[in-house]
Amino acid sequence: MNWFLLLKSLHVLSAIVAVGANATYGIWSAFGKRSGTELGFALRGIKVVDDRMANPAYGVLLVTGLIMAFTTYDIVRTFILIGLGLFFVAAVGGRLYSVTLTKQIEALDRGGAQSAEYTALDARARGIGIFLAVALVAVVFVMVFKPQV
């Protein structure tokens, strides 16, 4: 059994699950806004997927990546340090998104989708989501192409 290939497979599958789940959030949100009556359901669905699927997958991704960095690669290789830096930035952004999403759901329940509070939180969540998408694409790019800057 080649443990490195097994670990690398788990690492790549975790990335697929985490980033793939995040990629659906905009679609869920747009669907909920368009339907009107399903917005709360869509936002709660995003929250469940984020908390129970995407974020745990990011945890597995970090752990498997660190194990490979310390056992197979060299932790101070440029692509690993850039990837970890971008991952940390994305993790902070992900935490901000999660908090904003929780507040967004609460604002929707309190005042509806037309309230100023909800509208502001929706704009904030969208902005954080776009930032996260760019950061995560950058992480994937660095990990795949392994630049030696």
Biotite code that builds the C-alpha atoms (Angstrom):
import biotite.structure as struc

atoms = struc.array([
    struc.Atom([0.000, 0.000, 0.000], chain_id="A", res_id=1, res_name="MET", atom_name="CA", element="C"),
    struc.Atom([1.404, 3.369, -1.008], chain_id="A", res_id=2, res_name="ASN", atom_name="CA", element="C"),
    struc.Atom([0.394, 5.586, 1.947], chain_id="A", res_id=3, res_name="TRP", atom_name="CA", element="C"),
    struc.Atom([1.458, 8.773, 0.188], chain_id="A", res_id=4, res_name="PHE", atom_name="CA", element="C"),
    struc.Atom([-0.915, 8.148, -2.737], chain_id="A", res_id=5, res_name="LEU", atom_name="CA", element="C"),
    struc.Atom([-3.727, 7.309, -0.335], chain_id="A", res_id=6, res_name="LEU", atom_name="CA", element="C"),
    struc.Atom([-3.066, 10.499, 1.641], chain_id="A", res_id=7, res_name="LEU", atom_name="CA", element="C"),
    struc.Atom([-2.794, 12.561, -1.531], chain_id="A", res_id=8, res_name="LYS", atom_name="CA", element="C"),
    struc.Atom([-6.071, 11.094, -2.812], chain_id="A", res_id=9, res_name="SER", atom_name="CA", element="C"),
    struc.Atom([-7.802, 12.011, 0.446], chain_id="A", res_id=10, res_name="LEU", atom_name="CA", element="C"),
    struc.Atom([-6.280, 15.500, 0.161], chain_id="A", res_id=11, res_name="HIS", atom_name="CA", element="C"),
    struc.Atom([-7.528, 16.001, -3.400], chain_id="A", res_id=12, res_name="VAL", atom_name="CA", element="C"),
    struc.Atom([-10.988, 14.569, -2.625], chain_id="A", res_id=13, res_name="LEU", atom_name="CA", element="C"),
    struc.Atom([-11.264, 16.927, 0.356], chain_id="A", res_id=14, res_name="SER", atom_name="CA", element="C"),
    struc.Atom([-10.425, 19.861, -1.917], chain_id="A", res_id=15, res_name="ALA", atom_name="CA", element="C"),
    struc.Atom([-13.071, 18.759, -4.404], chain_id="A", res_id=16, res_name="ILE", atom_name="CA", element="C"),
    struc.Atom([-15.727, 18.463, -1.694], chain_id="A", res_id=17, res_name="VAL", atom_name="CA", element="C"),
    struc.Atom([-14.835, 21.735, 0.043], chain_id="A", res_id=18, res_name="ALA", atom_name="CA", element="C"),
    struc.Atom([-14.350, 23.986, -2.976], chain_id="A", res_id=19, res_name="VAL", atom_name="CA", element="C"),
    struc.Atom([-17.144, 22.272, -4.899], chain_id="A", res_id=20, res_name="GLY", atom_name="CA", element="C"),
    struc.Atom([-19.605, 22.833, -2.061], chain_id="A", res_id=21, res_name="ALA", atom_name="CA", element="C"),
    struc.Atom([-18.592, 26.497, -1.810], chain_id="A", res_id=22, res_name="ASN", atom_name="CA", element="C"),
    struc.Atom([-19.064, 26.913, -5.554], chain_id="A", res_id=23, res_name="ALA", atom_name="CA", element="C"),
    struc.Atom([-22.766, 26.110, -5.168], chain_id="A", res_id=24, res_name="THR", atom_name="CA", element="C"),
    struc.Atom([-23.572, 28.828, -2.622], chain_id="A", res_id=25, res_name="TYR", atom_name="CA", element="C"),
    struc.Atom([-24.168, 31.555, -5.195], chain_id="A", res_id=26, res_name="GLY", atom_name="CA", element="C"),
    struc.Atom([-26.587, 29.302, -7.080], chain_id="A", res_id=27, res_name="ILE", atom_name="CA", element="C"),
    struc.Atom([-28.476, 28.441, -3.876], chain_id="A", res_id=28, res_name="TRP", atom_name="CA", element="C"),
    struc.Atom([-28.690, 32.102, -2.952], chain_id="A", res_id=29, res_name="SER", atom_name="CA", element="C"),
    struc.Atom([-29.843, 33.213, -6.415], chain_id="A", res_id=30, res_name="ALA", atom_name="CA", element="C"),
    struc.Atom([-32.456, 30.448, -6.488], chain_id="A", res_id=31, res_name="PHE", atom_name="CA", element="C"),
    struc.Atom([-33.757, 31.477, -3.070], chain_id="A", res_id=32, res_name="GLY", atom_name="CA", element="C"),
    struc.Atom([-33.965, 35.157, -4.055], chain_id="A", res_id=33, res_name="LYS", atom_name="CA", element="C"),
    struc.Atom([-35.714, 34.360, -7.307], chain_id="A", res_id=34, res_name="ARG", atom_name="CA", element="C"),
    struc.Atom([-38.318, 32.151, -5.678], chain_id="A", res_id=35, res_name="SER", atom_name="CA", element="C"),
    struc.Atom([-38.914, 34.550, -2.802], chain_id="A", res_id=36, res_name="GLY", atom_name="CA", element="C"),
    struc.Atom([-40.605, 32.042, -0.534], chain_id="A", res_id=37, res_name="THR", atom_name="CA", element="C"),
    struc.Atom([-37.633, 29.669, -0.528], chain_id="A", res_id=38, res_name="GLU", atom_name="CA", element="C"),
    struc.Atom([-34.916, 32.181, 0.444], chain_id="A", res_id=39, res_name="LEU", atom_name="CA", element="C"),
    struc.Atom([-34.829, 31.073, 4.086], chain_id="A", res_id=40, res_name="GLY", atom_name="CA", element="C"),
    struc.Atom([-34.641, 27.426, 3.047], chain_id="A", res_id=41, res_name="PHE", atom_name="CA", element="C"),
    struc.Atom([-31.804, 28.181, 0.606], chain_id="A", res_id=42, res_name="ALA", atom_name="CA", element="C"),
    struc.Atom([-29.779, 30.140, 3.181], chain_id="A", res_id=43, res_name="LEU", atom_name="CA", element="C"),
    struc.Atom([-30.280, 27.450, 5.815], chain_id="A", res_id=44, res_name="ARG", atom_name="CA", element="C"),
    struc.Atom([-29.224, 24.850, 3.240], chain_id="A", res_id=45, res_name="GLY", atom_name="CA", element="C"),
    struc.Atom([-26.032, 26.796, 2.552], chain_id="A", res_id=46, res_name="ILE", atom_name="CA", element="C"),
    struc.Atom([-25.379, 26.976, 6.298], chain_id="A", res_id=47, res_name="LYS", atom_name="CA", element="C"),
    struc.Atom([-25.810, 23.211, 6.757], chain_id="A", res_id=48, res_name="VAL", atom_name="CA", element="C"),
    struc.Atom([-23.574, 22.390, 3.776], chain_id="A", res_id=49, res_name="VAL", atom_name="CA", element="C"),
    struc.Atom([-20.966, 24.895, 4.981], chain_id="A", res_id=50, res_name="ASP", atom_name="CA", element="C"),
    struc.Atom([-20.942, 23.684, 8.594], chain_id="A", res_id=51, res_name="ASP", atom_name="CA", element="C"),
    struc.Atom([-21.260, 19.942, 8.028], chain_id="A", res_id=52, res_name="ARG", atom_name="CA", element="C"),
    struc.Atom([-19.579, 19.343, 4.686], chain_id="A", res_id=53, res_name="MET", atom_name="CA", element="C"),
    struc.Atom([-17.344, 22.123, 3.357], chain_id="A", res_id=54, res_name="ALA", atom_name="CA", element="C"),
    struc.Atom([-15.653, 23.241, 6.573], chain_id="A", res_id=55, res_name="ASN", atom_name="CA", element="C"),
    struc.Atom([-14.881, 19.708, 7.815], chain_id="A", res_id=56, res_name="PRO", atom_name="CA", element="C"),
    struc.Atom([-13.452, 18.956, 4.357], chain_id="A", res_id=57, res_name="ALA", atom_name="CA", element="C"),
    struc.Atom([-11.204, 22.026, 4.683], chain_id="A", res_id=58, res_name="TYR", atom_name="CA", element="C"),
    struc.Atom([-10.023, 20.620, 8.013], chain_id="A", res_id=59, res_name="GLY", atom_name="CA", element="C"),
    struc.Atom([-9.133, 17.289, 6.392], chain_id="A", res_id=60, res_name="VAL", atom_name="CA", element="C"),
    struc.Atom([-7.489, 19.208, 3.555], chain_id="A", res_id=61, res_name="LEU", atom_name="CA", element="C"),
    struc.Atom([-5.268, 21.135, 5.980], chain_id="A", res_id=62, res_name="LEU", atom_name="CA", element="C"),
    struc.Atom([-4.305, 18.083, 8.039], chain_id="A", res_id=63, res_name="VAL", atom_name="CA", element="C"),
    struc.Atom([-3.493, 15.896, 5.023], chain_id="A", res_id=64, res_name="THR", atom_name="CA", element="C"),
    struc.Atom([-1.598, 18.759, 3.388], chain_id="A", res_id=65, res_name="GLY", atom_name="CA", element="C"),
    struc.Atom([0.500, 19.342, 6.493], chain_id="A", res_id=66, res_name="LEU", atom_name="CA", element="C"),
    struc.Atom([1.244, 15.628, 6.853], chain_id="A", res_id=67, res_name="ILE", atom_name="CA", element="C"),
    struc.Atom([2.447, 15.508, 3.230], chain_id="A", res_id=68, res_name="MET", atom_name="CA", element="C"),
    struc.Atom([4.415, 18.742, 3.674], chain_id="A", res_id=69, res_name="ALA", atom_name="CA", element="C"),
    struc.Atom([6.288, 17.376, 6.679], chain_id="A", res_id=70, res_name="PHE", atom_name="CA", element="C"),
    struc.Atom([6.771, 13.782, 5.495], chain_id="A", res_id=71, res_name="THR", atom_name="CA", element="C"),
    struc.Atom([7.195, 13.965, 1.727], chain_id="A", res_id=72, res_name="THR", atom_name="CA", element="C"),
    struc.Atom([7.925, 17.528, 0.729], chain_id="A", res_id=73, res_name="TYR", atom_name="CA", element="C"),
    struc.Atom([9.740, 20.256, 2.587], chain_id="A", res_id=74, res_name="ASP", atom_name="CA", element="C"),
    struc.Atom([7.470, 22.578, 4.560], chain_id="A", res_id=75, res_name="ILE", atom_name="CA", element="C"),
    struc.Atom([9.505, 25.613, 3.467], chain_id="A", res_id=76, res_name="VAL", atom_name="CA", element="C"),
    struc.Atom([9.062, 25.012, -0.253], chain_id="A", res_id=77, res_name="ARG", atom_name="CA", element="C"),
    struc.Atom([7.711, 28.128, -1.896], chain_id="A", res_id=78, res_name="THR", atom_name="CA", element="C"),
    struc.Atom([4.474, 26.619, -3.196], chain_id="A", res_id=79, res_name="PHE", atom_name="CA", element="C"),
    struc.Atom([3.644, 25.161, 0.218], chain_id="A", res_id=80, res_name="ILE", atom_name="CA", element="C"),
    struc.Atom([4.229, 28.453, 2.036], chain_id="A", res_id=81, res_name="LEU", atom_name="CA", element="C"),
    struc.Atom([2.198, 30.398, -0.547], chain_id="A", res_id=82, res_name="ILE", atom_name="CA", element="C"),
    struc.Atom([-0.572, 27.784, -0.408], chain_id="A", res_id=83, res_name="GLY", atom_name="CA", element="C"),
    struc.Atom([-0.660, 27.854, 3.403], chain_id="A", res_id=84, res_name="LEU", atom_name="CA", element="C"),
    struc.Atom([-0.732, 31.647, 3.420], chain_id="A", res_id=85, res_name="GLY", atom_name="CA", element="C"),
    struc.Atom([-3.615, 31.740, 0.967], chain_id="A", res_id=86, res_name="LEU", atom_name="CA", element="C"),
    struc.Atom([-5.365, 28.947, 2.884], chain_id="A", res_id=87, res_name="PHE", atom_name="CA", element="C"),
    struc.Atom([-5.098, 31.002, 6.085], chain_id="A", res_id=88, res_name="PHE", atom_name="CA", element="C"),
    struc.Atom([-6.525, 34.068, 4.321], chain_id="A", res_id=89, res_name="VAL", atom_name="CA", element="C"),
    struc.Atom([-9.373, 31.925, 2.971], chain_id="A", res_id=90, res_name="ALA", atom_name="CA", element="C"),
    struc.Atom([-9.980, 30.437, 6.440], chain_id="A", res_id=91, res_name="ALA", atom_name="CA", element="C"),
    struc.Atom([-10.354, 33.912, 7.952], chain_id="A", res_id=92, res_name="VAL", atom_name="CA", element="C"),
    struc.Atom([-12.674, 34.869, 5.084], chain_id="A", res_id=93, res_name="GLY", atom_name="CA", element="C"),
    struc.Atom([-14.615, 31.647, 5.570], chain_id="A", res_id=94, res_name="GLY", atom_name="CA", element="C"),
    struc.Atom([-15.137, 32.436, 9.236], chain_id="A", res_id=95, res_name="ARG", atom_name="CA", element="C"),
    struc.Atom([-16.377, 35.930, 8.322], chain_id="A", res_id=96, res_name="LEU", atom_name="CA", element="C"),
    struc.Atom([-18.715, 34.391, 5.758], chain_id="A", res_id=97, res_name="TYR", atom_name="CA", element="C"),
    struc.Atom([-20.107, 31.907, 8.279], chain_id="A", res_id=98, res_name="SER", atom_name="CA", element="C"),
    struc.Atom([-20.795, 34.629, 10.857], chain_id="A", res_id=99, res_name="VAL", atom_name="CA", element="C"),
    struc.Atom([-22.341, 36.865, 8.188], chain_id="A", res_id=100, res_name="THR", atom_name="CA", element="C"),
    struc.Atom([-24.545, 34.017, 6.931], chain_id="A", res_id=101, res_name="LEU", atom_name="CA", element="C"),
    struc.Atom([-25.839, 33.360, 10.443], chain_id="A", res_id=102, res_name="THR", atom_name="CA", element="C"),
    struc.Atom([-26.668, 37.057, 10.859], chain_id="A", res_id=103, res_name="LYS", atom_name="CA", element="C"),
    struc.Atom([-28.231, 37.102, 7.391], chain_id="A", res_id=104, res_name="GLN", atom_name="CA", element="C"),
    struc.Atom([-30.603, 34.251, 8.300], chain_id="A", res_id=105, res_name="ILE", atom_name="CA", element="C"),
    struc.Atom([-31.528, 36.001, 11.561], chain_id="A", res_id=106, res_name="GLU", atom_name="CA", element="C"),
    struc.Atom([-32.151, 39.310, 9.727], chain_id="A", res_id=107, res_name="ALA", atom_name="CA", element="C"),
    struc.Atom([-34.323, 37.526, 7.159], chain_id="A", res_id=108, res_name="LEU", atom_name="CA", element="C"),
    struc.Atom([-36.390, 35.969, 9.952], chain_id="A", res_id=109, res_name="ASP", atom_name="CA", element="C"),
    struc.Atom([-36.723, 39.321, 11.755], chain_id="A", res_id=110, res_name="ARG", atom_name="CA", element="C"),
    struc.Atom([-37.377, 41.762, 8.941], chain_id="A", res_id=111, res_name="GLY", atom_name="CA", element="C"),
    struc.Atom([-37.639, 39.936, 5.644], chain_id="A", res_id=112, res_name="GLY", atom_name="CA", element="C"),
    struc.Atom([-35.587, 40.131, 2.465], chain_id="A", res_id=113, res_name="ALA", atom_name="CA", element="C"),
    struc.Atom([-36.442, 43.794, 1.871], chain_id="A", res_id=114, res_name="GLN", atom_name="CA", element="C"),
    struc.Atom([-35.147, 45.048, 5.229], chain_id="A", res_id=115, res_name="SER", atom_name="CA", element="C"),
    struc.Atom([-32.085, 47.284, 5.251], chain_id="A", res_id=116, res_name="ALA", atom_name="CA", element="C"),
    struc.Atom([-30.323, 44.942, 7.674], chain_id="A", res_id=117, res_name="GLU", atom_name="CA", element="C"),
    struc.Atom([-30.844, 41.906, 5.451], chain_id="A", res_id=118, res_name="TYR", atom_name="CA", element="C"),
    struc.Atom([-29.876, 43.803, 2.287], chain_id="A", res_id=119, res_name="THR", atom_name="CA", element="C"),
    struc.Atom([-26.609, 44.981, 3.868], chain_id="A", res_id=120, res_name="ALA", atom_name="CA", element="C"),
    struc.Atom([-25.751, 41.494, 5.117], chain_id="A", res_id=121, res_name="LEU", atom_name="CA", element="C"),
    struc.Atom([-26.596, 39.995, 1.723], chain_id="A", res_id=122, res_name="ASP", atom_name="CA", element="C"),
    struc.Atom([-24.205, 42.427, 0.029], chain_id="A", res_id=123, res_name="ALA", atom_name="CA", element="C"),
    struc.Atom([-21.522, 41.625, 2.607], chain_id="A", res_id=124, res_name="ARG", atom_name="CA", element="C"),
    struc.Atom([-21.964, 37.861, 2.153], chain_id="A", res_id=125, res_name="ALA", atom_name="CA", element="C"),
    struc.Atom([-21.765, 38.238, -1.630], chain_id="A", res_id=126, res_name="ARG", atom_name="CA", element="C"),
    struc.Atom([-18.572, 40.307, -1.374], chain_id="A", res_id=127, res_name="GLY", atom_name="CA", element="C"),
    struc.Atom([-16.933, 37.841, 1.005], chain_id="A", res_id=128, res_name="ILE", atom_name="CA", element="C"),
    struc.Atom([-18.024, 34.972, -1.257], chain_id="A", res_id=129, res_name="GLY", atom_name="CA", element="C"),
    struc.Atom([-16.413, 36.559, -4.309], chain_id="A", res_id=130, res_name="ILE", atom_name="CA", element="C"),
    struc.Atom([-13.211, 37.205, -2.334], chain_id="A", res_id=131, res_name="PHE", atom_name="CA", element="C"),
    struc.Atom([-13.191, 33.580, -1.134], chain_id="A", res_id=132, res_name="LEU", atom_name="CA", element="C"),
    struc.Atom([-13.706, 32.252, -4.645], chain_id="A", res_id=133, res_name="ALA", atom_name="CA", element="C"),
    struc.Atom([-10.665, 34.176, -5.881], chain_id="A", res_id=134, res_name="VAL", atom_name="CA", element="C"),
    struc.Atom([-8.552, 33.091, -2.888], chain_id="A", res_id=135, res_name="ALA", atom_name="CA", element="C"),
    struc.Atom([-9.532, 29.437, -3.272], chain_id="A", res_id=136, res_name="LEU", atom_name="CA", element="C"),
    struc.Atom([-8.860, 29.408, -7.010], chain_id="A", res_id=137, res_name="VAL", atom_name="CA", element="C"),
    struc.Atom([-5.430, 30.866, -6.187], chain_id="A", res_id=138, res_name="ALA", atom_name="CA", element="C"),
    struc.Atom([-4.783, 28.086, -3.633], chain_id="A", res_id=139, res_name="VAL", atom_name="CA", element="C"),
    struc.Atom([-5.768, 25.413, -6.152], chain_id="A", res_id=140, res_name="VAL", atom_name="CA", element="C"),
    struc.Atom([-3.574, 27.040, -8.814], chain_id="A", res_id=141, res_name="PHE", atom_name="CA", element="C"),
    struc.Atom([-0.560, 27.138, -6.481], chain_id="A", res_id=142, res_name="VAL", atom_name="CA", element="C"),
    struc.Atom([-1.029, 23.539, -5.371], chain_id="A", res_id=143, res_name="MET", atom_name="CA", element="C"),
    struc.Atom([-1.435, 22.227, -8.911], chain_id="A", res_id=144, res_name="VAL", atom_name="CA", element="C"),
    struc.Atom([1.316, 24.212, -10.639], chain_id="A", res_id=145, res_name="PHE", atom_name="CA", element="C"),
    struc.Atom([3.727, 24.394, -7.673], chain_id="A", res_id=146, res_name="LYS", atom_name="CA", element="C"),
    struc.Atom([5.491, 27.641, -8.637], chain_id="A", res_id=147, res_name="PRO", atom_name="CA", element="C"),
    struc.Atom([9.140, 27.870, -7.545], chain_id="A", res_id=148, res_name="GLN", atom_name="CA", element="C"),
    struc.Atom([9.317, 31.644, -7.097], chain_id="A", res_id=149, res_name="VAL", atom_name="CA", element="C"),
])
